[in-house]
Amino acid sequence: MLRLRALVHTSNHEEAFLQRYEWLRGQALQLTGHDGQWAEDLVHDLFIQFMLHQPDLRQIQNLEGYLYRMLRNLHLSSVRRAALAQHWPLSILDYDSAETGLRAIDVQARLQAQEDLRRICHYACARRATSKVGSVLILRFFHGYYPGEIAQILRVHRSAVEVALHTARGEARLYLDAPHRLRLIAEQEPTRLVSSNGRSAAGASLGELRRPCRIIR
């Protein structure tokens, strides 16, 4: 079982999810035709949604059925996104690292990507004050460390790093799309990052974006 407790605050919702983790993974494998990686992604996304919304457990008579419906809806959304991906360009956050994404996208999309990077940087820097998921995203996405290296740096199990990356990417996407919905940092104003020559972060280099995230708490 993944060591979620290493990265998120213990709660009744977390315990309820952990107790059903193996069962949910089995259901995800059936939905994905026994695609192990896809199944893991779905369960991780389900965990993020469950922890973000935190429904009143006292009002849910059949928690397994509730979670399975969420899982099935996430699977349908994943299938639809895969179909749309053939017609729409990837977001900068879909790449393993910022450096890889900036190399892959065309010039017209680069300005938007750099603005997104500014906001992702703000999310990660603000989030690390309350959870290691922010630090994990900083190390992987902005500095290019591999998950195994991050596990050694933070002294956690590699599987915990993988869960943290999924959590951070999910929260970062939510912050890009609807920052007011991310209660963890929604009350904070985005940090205005300025490069050494006075340009805004939309025109700053990746190295300049890395500086505000260089200290891992």
C-alpha positions in Angstrom: 0.0 0.0 0.0 1.3 3.5 -0.9 2.5 5.5 2.1 0.1 8.4 1.7 0.6 9.3 5.4 4.1 10.5 4.6 2.8 13.4 2.6 -0.7 14.3 3.7 -2.3 15.1 7.0 -4.1 12.2 8.5 -7.9 12.5 8.5 -11.0 10.3 8.6 -11.2 10.7 4.8 -7.7 9.6 4.3 -8.2 6.5 6.5 -11.4 5.6 4.7 -9.6 5.8 1.4 -6.6 3.8 2.5 -8.8 1.0 3.8 -10.2 0.6 0.3 -7.1 1.3 -1.7 -6.5 -2.3 -2.9 -10.2 -2.8 -3.8 -10.2 0.5 -5.7 -7.1 -0.4 -7.6 -8.7 -3.7 -8.6 -11.7 -1.9 -9.8 -9.5 0.5 -11.8 -7.7 -2.4 -13.4 -11.0 -3.8 -14.6 -12.0 -0.4 -16.0 -8.7 0.1 -17.9 -8.4 -3.4 -19.3 -5.6 -4.2 -16.7 -3.5 -1.3 -17.7 -1.5 -1.0 -14.5 -0.2 2.6 -15.0 -3.5 3.9 -16.1 -5.2 2.2 -13.1 -2.7 3.8 -10.7 -3.3 7.2 -12.3 -7.0 6.9 -11.8 -6.8 5.9 -8.2 -4.4 8.7 -7.5 -6.7 11.2 -9.2 -9.6 9.8 -7.2 -7.6 10.3 -4.0 -7.0 14.0 -4.9 -10.7 14.6 -5.7 -11.8 12.8 -2.5 -9.5 14.8 -0.3 -10.3 18.1 -2.0 -14.0 17.8 -1.7 -14.1 15.8 1.6 -17.8 14.8 1.5 -19.6 14.3 4.8 -19.0 10.6 5.4 -21.9 10.4 7.8 -24.3 11.1 4.9 -22.8 8.4 2.6 -24.5 5.0 3.2 -22.4 3.1 0.7 -18.9 4.5 0.5 -17.7 1.8 -1.8 -20.4 2.6 -4.3 -19.7 6.4 -3.9 -16.0 5.9 -4.6 -16.7 3.5 -7.5 -19.0 6.1 -9.2 -16.2 8.7 -8.8 -13.7 6.3 -10.2 -15.9 5.4 -13.2 -16.5 9.1 -13.9 -12.7 9.8 -13.8 -12.2 6.9 -16.2 -14.8 8.3 -18.6 -13.1 11.7 -18.4 -9.7 10.2 -19.0 -11.0 8.5 -22.2 -12.5 11.7 -23.4 -9.3 13.7 -22.7 -7.3 11.1 -24.7 -9.7 11.6 -27.6 -9.4 15.4 -27.4 -5.6 15.2 -27.0 -5.5 14.3 -30.7 -6.9 17.7 -31.6 -5.6 19.9 -28.8 -2.0 20.8 -27.7 -0.6 19.6 -24.4 -0.5 21.9 -21.4 3.0 22.8 -20.0 2.0 20.8 -16.9 1.5 17.6 -18.9 5.3 17.3 -19.5 7.6 15.7 -17.0 9.6 18.9 -16.4 9.3 22.5 -17.4 12.5 22.3 -19.4 11.1 19.4 -21.5 7.9 21.3 -22.1 9.6 24.5 -23.2 11.7 22.6 -25.7 8.7 20.8 -27.1 6.1 23.6 -27.6 6.1 26.1 -30.5 6.9 29.8 -30.2 3.2 30.9 -30.2 2.4 28.7 -27.3 5.5 29.6 -25.3 4.3 32.9 -23.9 1.2 31.2 -22.4 3.4 28.4 -21.2 5.7 30.8 -19.4 2.8 32.5 -17.8 1.5 29.1 -16.6 4.9 28.3 -15.3 4.9 31.5 -13.2 1.6 30.4 -11.6 2.8 26.8 -11.1 5.9 28.2 -9.4 3.7 30.3 -7.1 1.5 27.3 -6.3 4.5 25.1 -5.5 6.3 27.7 -3.4 3.1 28.4 -1.4 2.2 24.8 -1.0 5.5 23.6 0.3 4.8 25.6 3.5 2.1 23.1 4.4 3.0 19.9 2.6 5.9 18.1 1.0 3.9 17.8 -2.2 5.1 21.4 -3.0 8.7 20.4 -2.5 8.3 17.3 -4.6 6.9 19.3 -7.5 9.7 21.8 -7.3 12.4 19.1 -7.4 10.8 17.1 -10.2 9.2 19.8 -12.4 11.5 22.8 -12.0 14.8 21.2 -11.2 14.5 17.9 -13.1 15.3 15.4 -10.2 14.2 11.8 -10.8 11.6 10.4 -8.3 14.2 8.0 -6.8 16.5 11.0 -6.2 13.7 13.0 -4.6 12.9 10.0 -2.3 16.5 10.1 -1.1 16.5 13.8 -0.6 13.2 13.9 1.4 13.8 10.5 3.1 10.5 9.0 2.0 9.6 5.9 0.0 9.6 6.3 -3.7 5.9 5.3 -3.9 5.2 8.3 -1.6 7.0 10.6 -4.1 4.8 9.2 -7.0 1.7 9.9 -5.0 2.9 13.4 -4.1 3.6 14.2 -7.8 0.1 13.1 -8.8 -1.3 15.2 -6.0 0.8 18.2 -6.8 0.0 18.1 -10.6 -3.7 17.7 -9.8 -3.7 20.7 -7.5 -1.6 22.7 -9.9 -4.0 22.1 -12.7 -6.9 23.1 -10.5 -4.9 26.3 -9.6 -4.4 27.1 -13.2 -8.0 26.5 -14.2 -9.9 27.8 -11.2 -7.5 29.2 -8.4 -10.4 30.2 -6.2 -11.4 26.5 -5.8 -8.0 25.5 -4.3 -8.7 26.5 -0.7 -5.1 25.7 0.4 -3.6 28.8 -1.3 -6.5 30.6 -2.9 -6.4 33.4 -0.3 -2.8 34.3 -1.3 -2.0 36.7 -4.1 0.3 35.2 -6.8 3.9 36.1 -6.4 5.1 38.5 -9.1 8.4 36.9 -10.3 10.8 39.3 -11.9 13.9 38.4 -13.9 17.4 39.9 -13.4 16.9 42.3 -16.3 13.5 43.5 -15.0 11.3 41.5 -17.3 8.2 39.8 -15.9 8.3 36.1 -15.5 6.3 35.6 -18.7 9.5 36.5 -20.5 11.9 35.1 -17.9 14.1 32.1 -18.5 13.6 28.8 -16.7 16.7 29.4 -14.6 15.1 32.7 -13.4 11.9 30.9 -12.5 13.8 28.3 -10.5 15.3 30.8 -8.1 12.2 31.5 -6.0 11.8 27.7 -5.5 15.4 26.8 -4.7 14.9 26.3 -0.9 13.2 23.1 0.0 11.6 23.2 3.4 
